[in-house]
């Protein structure tokens, strides 16, 4: 694909926005089909958006349980396939494996990660998470380990992908949210929902090694491309904390619109979805200032790149 797009899931509108990041404007608004979606993955070839259809409620709340992953052709802006996961499962986070290019999808109700072959668009395998509400997921750069944040039970599952088994369930807090992994795979980070801090997991020991206090309760988080900083969205504080990973201290706080959800770093910019403001704001990583604001849909949440 010649053109690069930012993909934004608007959970309030049940739509997917495609955004021109250079011009800073929304190009297409595409119905995702079915009930609410929260997350999206862009295919490695940049042609498709893969959207798990979650349900009509929040994690751990009563409501419907989605059971499909819908596929949207970005060029034609149309829904082209719907992959049935075989049971109601609240599929949530979708990540392409770095080596096998298969799609890994967390399924909260079935305590599992479903693996989809993007060519056949069929489920080809499943991994246990060993815990309910396995919400978000990261995969190590060598494709051998997966880590899920298990919200209501406040744990992180470390999973051996090749052996298809849980290595360890790591206690974090009464409740945890979101997850990130350092660029060198040395640390996994998750946002503690009982205390305003980020739990740092040593991936060699599979245990919490330290905690980084932040201004308010964190949510989505991601490292910068150079691995020097960790960015943490703080919905209630309407801000993003910038953590220096060498000192493990907050370097500064960037004010953003209400309810920041997810952060996606691309080159020297960080894109932050802001739920209540129907916007994605762009932070210039060279000076930690807002470079632009992009109007999208209601309940802007999941972000991905199609290139």
WOVENFEN-V397695 format. One record per residue. N is the residue number from 1. RES is the residue in one letter. SS is DSSP state (hx for helix, st for strand, lp for the rest). PSI is psi in radians with two decimals (* if undefined). BURIAL is 1 if it has 24 or more other C-alpha atoms within 12 Angstrom, else 0. Layout:
N&RES&SS&PSI&BURIAL ; N&RES&SS&PSI&BURIAL
//
This chain:
1&X&lp&2.29&0 ; 2&X&lp&-0.59&0 ; 3&X&lp&2.49&0 ; 4&X&lp&2.43&1 ; 5&X&st&2.53&1 ; 6&X&st&2.30&1 ; 7&X&st&2.34&1 ; 8&X&st&2.16&1 ; 9&X&st&2.21&1 ; 10&X&st&1.62&1 ; 11&X&lp&-0.47&1 ; 12&X&lp&-0.51&1 ; 13&X&lp&-0.11&1 ; 14&X&lp&0.74&1 ; 15&X&st&2.92&1 ; 16&X&st&2.22&1 ; 17&X&st&2.40&1 ; 18&X&st&2.36&1 ; 19&X&st&2.36&1 ; 20&X&st&1.90&1 ; 21&X&lp&-0.50&1 ; 22&X&lp&-0.80&0 ; 23&X&lp&-0.29&0 ; 24&X&lp&0.75&0 ; 25&X&st&2.65&1 ; 26&X&st&2.37&1 ; 27&X&st&-0.89&1 ; 28&X&st&2.61&1 ; 29&X&st&2.00&1 ; 30&X&st&2.15&1 ; 31&X&st&2.34&1 ; 32&X&lp&-0.24&1 ; 33&X&lp&2.61&1 ; 34&X&lp&-2.65&1 ; 35&X&lp&-2.90&1 ; 36&X&lp&2.44&1 ; 37&X&st&2.58&1 ; 38&X&lp&-0.52&1 ; 39&X&lp&2.91&1 ; 40&X&lp&2.62&1 ; 41&X&st&2.39&1 ; 42&X&st&2.34&1 ; 43&X&lp&2.63&1 ; 44&X&lp&-0.48&1 ; 45&X&lp&-0.01&0 ; 46&X&lp&0.10&1 ; 47&X&lp&-0.53&1 ; 48&X&st&2.66&1 ; 49&X&st&2.27&1 ; 50&X&st&2.06&1 ; 51&X&st&1.87&1 ; 52&X&st&2.32&1 ; 53&X&st&1.86&1 ; 54&X&lp&-0.96&1 ; 55&X&lp&-2.99&1 ; 56&X&lp&0.42&1 ; 57&X&lp&-3.11&0 ; 58&X&lp&2.97&1 ; 59&X&lp&2.28&1 ; 60&X&lp&-0.05&1 ; 61&X&lp&2.67&0 ; 62&X&lp&2.56&0 ; 63&X&lp&-3.02&0 ; 64&X&lp&2.74&0 ; 65&X&lp&1.95&1 ; 66&X&lp&2.85&1 ; 67&X&lp&0.24&1 ; 68&X&st&2.78&1 ; 69&X&st&2.09&1 ; 70&X&st&2.51&1 ; 71&X&st&2.19&1 ; 72&X&st&2.23&1 ; 73&X&st&2.05&1 ; 74&X&lp&-0.69&1 ; 75&X&lp&-0.75&0 ; 76&X&lp&-0.16&0 ; 77&X&lp&0.76&0 ; 78&X&st&2.59&1 ; 79&X&st&2.14&1 ; 80&X&st&-0.23&1 ; 81&X&st&2.71&1 ; 82&X&st&2.05&1 ; 83&X&st&2.04&1 ; 84&X&st&2.23&1 ; 85&X&lp&0.02&1 ; 86&X&lp&-0.26&0 ; 87&X&lp&2.73&0 ; 88&X&lp&2.18&1 ; 89&X&lp&-0.02&1 ; 90&X&lp&1.07&1 ; 91&X&st&2.42&1 ; 92&X&st&-1.29&1 ; 93&X&st&2.35&1 ; 94&X&st&2.25&1 ; 95&X&st&2.32&1 ; 96&X&st&2.34&1 ; 97&X&lp&2.45&1 ; 98&X&lp&-0.41&0 ; 99&X&lp&-0.82&0 ; 100&X&lp&-0.19&0 ; 101&X&lp&0.38&0 ; 102&X&lp&2.77&1 ; 103&X&st&2.16&1 ; 104&X&st&2.25&1 ; 105&X&st&2.14&1 ; 106&X&st&2.47&1 ; 107&X&st&1.83&1 ; 108&X&lp&-0.70&1 ; 109&X&lp&-0.62&1 ; 110&X&lp&0.13&1 ; 111&X&lp&0.83&1 ; 112&X&st&2.95&1 ; 113&X&st&2.06&1 ; 114&X&st&2.46&1 ; 115&X&st&2.19&1 ; 116&X&st&2.34&1 ; 117&X&st&2.02&0 ; 118&X&lp&-0.33&1 ; 119&X&lp&-0.90&0 ; 120&X&lp&-0.31&0 ; 121&X&lp&0.77&1 ; 122&X&st&2.69&1 ; 123&X&st&2.24&1 ; 124&X&st&-0.21&0 ; 125&X&st&2.99&0 ; 126&X&st&2.47&1 ; 127&X&st&2.43&1 ; 128&X&st&2.61&1 ; 129&X&lp&-0.29&1 ; 130&X&lp&0.15&1 ; 131&X&lp&2.66&1 ; 132&X&lp&2.90&1 ; 133&X&lp&0.71&1 ; 134&X&st&1.74&1 ; 135&X&st&-1.08&1 ; 136&X&st&2.86&1 ; 137&X&st&2.57&1 ; 138&X&st&2.71&1 ; 139&X&st&2.38&1 ; 140&X&lp&2.75&1 ; 141&X&lp&-0.40&0 ; 142&X&lp&-0.01&0 ; 143&X&lp&0.20&1 ; 144&X&lp&-0.40&0 ; 145&X&st&2.53&1 ; 146&X&st&2.60&1 ; 147&X&st&2.28&1 ; 148&X&st&2.50&1 ; 149&X&st&2.20&1 ; 150&X&st&1.74&1 ; 151&X&lp&-1.14&1 ; 152&X&lp&-0.47&1 ; 153&X&lp&-0.10&1 ; 154&X&lp&0.72&1 ; 155&X&st&2.96&1 ; 156&X&st&2.31&1 ; 157&X&st&2.23&1 ; 158&X&st&2.16&1 ; 159&X&st&2.29&1 ; 160&X&st&1.94&1 ; 161&X&lp&-0.74&1 ; 162&X&lp&-0.71&0 ; 163&X&lp&-0.18&0 ; 164&X&lp&0.85&0 ; 165&X&st&2.72&0 ; 166&X&st&2.22&1 ; 167&X&st&-0.78&1 ; 168&X&st&2.51&1 ; 169&X&st&2.07&1 ; 170&X&st&2.02&1 ; 171&X&st&2.40&1 ; 172&X&lp&-0.89&1 ; 173&X&lp&-3.09&1 ; 174&X&lp&-0.57&0 ; 175&X&lp&2.45&1 ; 176&X&st&2.82&1 ; 177&X&st&2.48&1 ; 178&X&st&3.00&1 ; 179&X&st&2.64&1 ; 180&X&st&2.83&1 ; 181&X&st&2.48&1 ; 182&X&lp&2.75&1 ; 183&X&lp&-0.46&1 ; 184&X&lp&0.16&0 ; 185&X&lp&0.19&1 ; 186&X&lp&-0.51&0 ; 187&X&st&2.53&1 ; 188&X&st&2.41&1 ; 189&X&st&2.45&1 ; 190&X&st&2.63&1 ; 191&X&st&2.02&1 ; 192&X&st&2.30&1 ; 193&X&lp&0.04&1 ; 194&X&lp&-0.51&0 ; 195&X&lp&2.57&1 ; 196&X&lp&1.36&1 ; 197&X&st&2.95&1 ; 198&X&st&2.15&1 ; 199&X&st&2.31&1 ; 200&X&st&2.07&1 ; 201&X&st&2.22&1 ; 202&X&st&2.03&1 ; 203&X&lp&-0.21&1 ; 204&X&lp&-0.62&0 ; 205&X&lp&-0.29&0 ; 206&X&lp&0.92&1 ; 207&X&st&2.77&1 ; 208&X&st&2.12&1 ; 209&X&st&-0.45&0 ; 210&X&st&2.99&0 ; 211&X&st&2.46&1 ; 212&X&st&1.94&1 ; 213&X&st&2.43&1 ; 214&X&lp&3.03&1 ; 215&X&lp&-0.70&1 ; 216&X&lp&3.11&1 ; 217&X&lp&2.32&1 ; 218&X&lp&2.95&1 ; 219&X&lp&-2.00&1 ; 220&X&lp&2.54&1 ; 221&X&st&2.62&1 ; 222&X&st&2.58&1 ; 223&X&st&2.75&1 ; 224&X&lp&2.89&1 ; 225&X&lp&-0.53&0 ; 226&X&lp&-0.03&0 ; 227&X&lp&0.12&0 ; 228&X&lp&-0.53&0 ; 229&X&st&2.71&1 ; 230&X&st&2.21&1 ; 231&X&st&2.31&1 ; 232&X&st&2.09&1 ; 233&X&st&2.42&1 ; 234&X&st&1.63&1 ; 235&X&lp&-0.82&1 ; 236&X&lp&-0.57&0 ; 237&X&lp&-0.12&1 ; 238&X&lp&0.93&1 ; 239&X&st&2.95&1 ; 240&X&st&2.16&1 ; 241&X&st&2.43&1 ; 242&X&st&1.95&1 ; 243&X&st&2.23&1 ; 244&X&st&2.04&0 ; 245&X&lp&-0.24&1 ; 246&X&lp&-0.81&0 ; 247&X&lp&-0.27&0 ; 248&X&lp&0.80&1 ; 249&X&st&2.69&1 ; 250&X&st&2.14&1 ; 251&X&st&-0.79&1 ; 252&X&st&3.00&0 ; 253&X&st&2.29&1 ; 254&X&st&2.15&1 ; 255&X&st&2.38&1 ; 256&X&lp&3.01&1 ; 257&X&lp&2.99&1 ; 258&X&lp&2.51&1 ; 259&X&lp&0.95&1 ; 260&X&st&2.40&1 ; 261&X&st&-1.14&1 ; 262&X&st&2.66&1 ; 263&X&st&2.30&1 ; 264&X&st&2.13&1 ; 265&X&st&2.29&1 ; 266&X&st&1.96&1 ; 267&X&lp&-2.09&0 ; 268&X&lp&0.33&0 ; 269&X&st&2.59&1 ; 270&X&st&2.24&1 ; 271&X&st&2.23&1 ; 272&X&st&2.06&1 ; 273&X&st&2.35&1 ; 274&X&st&1.81&1 ; 275&X&hx&-0.96&1 ; 276&X&hx&-0.29&1 ; 277&X&hx&-0.04&1 ; 278&X&lp&0.75&1 ; 279&X&st&2.75&1 ; 280&X&st&2.19&1 ; 281&X&st&2.65&1 ; 282&X&st&2.14&1 ; 283&X&st&2.22&1 ; 284&X&st&2.02&0 ; 285&X&lp&-0.19&1 ; 286&X&lp&-0.41&0 ; 287&X&lp&0.02&0 ; 288&X&lp&0.63&1 ; 289&X&st&2.72&1 ; 290&X&st&2.16&1 ; 291&X&st&-0.61&1 ; 292&X&st&2.87&0 ; 293&X&st&2.38&1 ; 294&X&st&2.14&1 ; 295&X&st&2.24&1 ; 296&X&lp&-2.38&1 ; 297&X&lp&-3.13&1 ; 298&X&lp&2.38&1 ; 299&X&lp&0.65&1 ; 300&X&st&2.25&1 ; 301&X&st&-1.66&1 ; 302&X&st&2.45&1 ; 303&X&st&2.57&1 ; 304&X&st&2.95&1 ; 305&X&st&2.39&1 ; 306&X&st&2.03&1 ; 307&X&lp&*&1
//
